[in-house]
Amino acid sequence: MLEVKNIRANIDNYKKRLTKRGWGADKLQILDEIISLDDDRKQAQTSNDALLAKINEVSGQIGQLFKAGKREEAEDLKSIIAKTKEESAEFESRLKSAETQLTEALLKVPNIPHDSVPEGQTEEDNEVFKAWDSALPSLENALPHWELGEKYNILDFKLGAKITGAGFPVFRGKGSRLQRALINFFLDEATSAGYEEIVPPLLVNEDTARGTGQLPDKEGQMYYVEKDDLYLLPTAEVPVTNIVRGDILAEDQLPIKFTGYTPCFRREAGSYGSDVKGLNRVHQFDKVEIIQVQHPDKSYETLDEMVKHVEGLLQKLELPYRILRLCGGDLGFTSALTLDFEVYAGAQKKWLEVSSVSNFETFQSNRLKLRFKDQSGKKFLAHTLNGSALALARIIAAIFENNQTENGIRVPEVLQPYTGFEFIN
């Protein structure tokens, strides 16, 4: 959530940068409405403060009059206090209404894109930040991963549909071992890089989902347990970032680095076409997330560090990859800058997204009331960042498709100590 003081100070710049998200004049006027609502809030607060001060002053006078034996004069002043309290109650109601309307308006505004975010409205406008400079896998008679899964009895979509429904795959045998190997490999790499491993709950409440920006923006994409008023995780980012919600950190505690593995649940409403086939788009998948809370002066340096971490994972997995800088129209609601990683799936001959690494600047921390205190005692909002390191479903799809041989599917060398086998056959 944006800060009102920053909207006031930078309104023309904010409007200009929000046009990168495809916002026209009709949407941009909400920034002027926010300032107007904040003016109403301040006016109501000032008027109410004056009335409360008057009540305190008159109450003191009444006490003095009673002490002086001037009971009749004291009773007359009580009527003034009663009337002032009525006026104060009216201004308190106005204040509450203005605060509610202001918060609702702020929740509708996405993060301001970083200056480096390219223009554009669709994924075709994303900028290739780093391209794969070697030959892509060229396989004759290559099978897509869903056929390989059936061939080796390691991935079963029909069984998943029987148990739950479409988009809930079942891994079996060596497929399950490979999935577990990837999770352990990703977690080991993250903890070696200084991230503290977290095992969070898989259900979160409304405050937690709002704190990281899933509500109200992505409400329709999350599974909701109505009876308990809880949401299934769309990503580990949600509960893990909320660990520090409401905290005031010491400056020397930064950066805070967390990693967590969780299953992720997404309704993926409206998804259709060839891009949803097999593991390309599913309702449940496993993912390891890395999260940092950082000083504002160092957050973009940290973003580079996190990008290199994800890049290192893909290099060790021997997977062709490229990095995209998302354009304004494809940028997530909460992000100021996002770099996406895609891996190449040789049988499908297409790029599959496997990671987003983002800097949210103060957008999440303002919702979370997450601050740090410098040596002088002054408080500032921290910056939050997160990245997928990595999402397993499409990683497995790429491993299956790129590593198929006459002997079976070759397991990347870095995973063999985890799986205990070299081939799936």
PyMOL commands that set and color helices and strands:
alter all, ss='L'
color gray80, all
select helices_A, chain A and resi 4-21+25-67+71-107+123-125+145-151+157-163+173-192+206-211+219-221+226-228+237-244+251-253+274-276+296-316+328-330+363-368+392-402+413-419
alter helices_A, ss='H'
color red, helices_A
select strands_A, chain A and resi 127-130+155-156+170-171+196-198+203-204+224-225+230-232+248-250+256-265+284-294+321-325+337-345+350-361+371-373+379-381+383-391+404-405+408-410+423-424
alter strands_A, ss='S'
color yellow, strands_A
deselect
rebuild
show_as cartoon
